[in-house]
Amino acid sequence: MEIHKENKEINKDYIHHQKFFLTNVLREVVFGVEDGMVSTLGSITGIAIGSNNHAMVILAGVVIISVESISMGIGSYLSNRSQEEMEKRKIKEEKEELEQFPKEEKEELYQMYLKDGWSKNLAIQMSEEASKNKELMLKEMIMRELKISGDPESVSIKGGFYMFFAYVLGGIIPLFAYFILPIKNAVPLSITITLIGLFALGMSTTKFTKQPLIKSGLRVLVIGSVALIAGLAVGLLVGQ
């Protein structure tokens, strides 16, 4: 049978045809920047209103950013590392099952093919073919049974670093106003800059998600504003 090959024109706008250095750590970057802005703004706004002490606000802001950025970075590393180690253990266990129970694993793969919608004859053929190749069989079981991505790249260390720097960047945004203005003027400016930053952060994610700009910006803005309201409420109560 003659096979005709056709040139496939790649759509460069499709994200799976593009390579972004942030793709694997997008969650850490967005989470870090958003949490840095929200946590710092909510805390220093409450302290500023409650204490009216300029030096205390700056000190508190620096401490919050320093401690939380390190904590978030370590937390990101540990969570990603734990996930990767758990997946490695699952793969190891799957290898052992393939060695000890080849017939049962072959039948299990056949049933998964049927469940995915393949015809009975093709499912039999595919499971037979896979069972003859240990590497192929393992890949199929990893993907279909364990639901683990075939990408072996570790993001634990890189994710921790990106989370750390993202939190620092986010925390500096609301604190910046207090370095150049007295509390009276810094509070509204800090709030305004941070709200704009939250909106811009939401809009920036559309490069990867292709969601509407305004919708994405407002989503992050509204969710982030919850912490600000809490900080203002606590600050007003303490002040009274």
N, C-alpha and C positions, 0 to 999 in steps of 0.2 A: 504494500500500500504506500503510495507516494504521499509524503507529508509536505504541505506547502507552508512556508514560513512567511509571515507578514511582519513588516516593521511596525512596531508599536510606538506610537508617539506618546511620550511621557508628559503628563500634565505636571509642570513644576510647582503649581499652586497646591497640589495635594501634599499634606504634611508628611505622609509616609514615604514620599520621594525626597524629602529634605532632611538635612542633618543639622540639628541645633545642639550646641554644647549644653543647653539647659534642659533638653528633653527628659533626661533621666532624673533630674533633680528639680523639676518644675514645682513639684509639691512643696519641697523644702524652701525654695525661694519665695513662693507666694505666701506660704504659711509664716515664714520668718519675717518678711517685710510687714505683712498685715498685723501679726502679733506684736511686733516691735512698735509699730505706730499706736495700735489700740491700747496695749498694756501701759506703755509709757505715758501716753496722753491721758488715759483715765487716772493714772496714779498721780502724776505731777499736777494735773488740773485740780484734783481733789485736795492735794497738799497746798497748792498755791492759794486756793480759796479759803481753806480751813486755817492756815497758819499766817498767810500774808508775809512770809519770810522768804526773801529772794534767795539768800544763800542756801537755805534748807531745800528749796525747790531744785536748785541746780545740783546739790549734793545727792539728793534723793534720785534725781533723774540719772545721774552718772552711775550710781550704785545699782539701780534697777537695770539699766542697759548692760552693765558689766556682768552682773550675776546671772541675769536671765539669758543673755546671749550664750554664755558658757553652758548653762544648764540646758538650753534648747539644743545647742550643738551636740552635746554629749547624749542627750535624749534621742536625737535623730540617729546618731551613730549606733547606739545600743539597740534601738527598735529595728533599724534596717539590718543590723548584724544578726540579731535574733531571728528575724524573718529568713535571712539567707541560710543560717545554720539549720533552721527547721526544715527548709526546702532540701538542703543537702542530705539530711537524715532521711527524709521521705524517699529521695532518689536512691539512697543506699538500701533502704528496706525493699524498694521495688526491684532492685537488682537481685536481691536475695530471693524474692518470691519468684522471679523469672527463672532462677537456677533451680529452685526446689519444686516449683509447681508449674512447669511449662505448659501442660495441657489446660490447666485451669485458667492460666493467664491468657492463653490463646482464645479460649471460650469467652472470657471476660471482654477481650478486645472485640471479638465478633459481635457480642451483644451491644457494645458501645457503638459500633458501626451501624447496627440496625437502629439504635435509638437516635442516632444523628440523621437518619433518613436514607441511608444507602440501601440499595436493593439486596435481597437475600443472597443471590448468586455472587454479586460483587463483594458483599461483606465477607463471604466465605473465601473468595479469592484473595482479598486484601489481607485477611487475618492469616491465611496460609502463607502468603508471601512474606509478611512481616515476621512470622514465627521462625522463618529460616535464616533471618539476619538478626543477631542479638542486638546490635546497635540500633537498627531500625525499630525493632520491637520495643526497646527501652525508650526511644524517642516518642513513639506513639503512646506508650503508657504514661510517660511524663506529661505529655500534652493533653491527652484525653481523660485520663483517670486522676492524675494529680493536679491538673489545671495549672501547671507551672510553665512560665514562659521559657522559650528555648534560649533566651539571651543570658549567657553566663556572667556578664559583666557585674561586678560588685559596685554598689553605690553607697555603701555604709560610710566609708571614710570621706568620700567626696560630698555626700549628703550632709554629713556633720559640719564640714567646713562651710558649705553654702548656707546652711541654716544659721550658723554663727554670724557670718558677715551680713546676711540678709536681715537678721534681727537688729544688729548694730545700725545698719542703714535706716531701717524703719524707726528705731528709737531716737535717732538724731533729729529726725524731721520735726516732731512736736517739741523737742527740747531746745532747738536752735533759737527760737524767739526769745527765750529767757536769758541768753547770753548777750543779747544786744538791746533789750528793752526792759524797763521795770515791770513788775508783776501786773500792774493795772493795764498796760498795753500789751504785754506778752501773752496773757491768757486768751484774749480773742484772736490774736494773730496765730498763736499755736493751734487753736482749734480749727481755724480757717485753713491753715496750711495742711494740717493733717487730714481734714475732710477732703480737700482737693487731692492729696496724696492717695487716699483710699480709693477715690473715684478713678484716678489715673491708673492705679494698680489693677483695678478691675478691668479697665479698658485694655491694658497691656496684655492681658491673658488671651484676648481675642486673636492674637497672632497665631496661637496654637489651637484655640477652640473654635474659631470662626463664628462665634456667637455675636449678636448685635452689640455694638460698642456701648450704647447708652444703657442697655439692659444689664450688661456685665458690670459696668461701672457703678450703677445704682445698687446692684446686689451687694457688692463689697462695701459700699458706702453705708447702706442701711444696717447691715450686720455689724460692721465696725462701730457704728454710732451707739450701739447698746452699751459698750464698755464706757464710752464717754459719758453717757447719761448716768451710769452707776457712779462714776468718779465725781461728777458734779453733785449728785445727790448726797454722797458721803461727805464731800467737802463742805457743802452748805450746812449739813447737820452738825459737823464738828465746829464750824465757824459760829453757829448759834449757841 
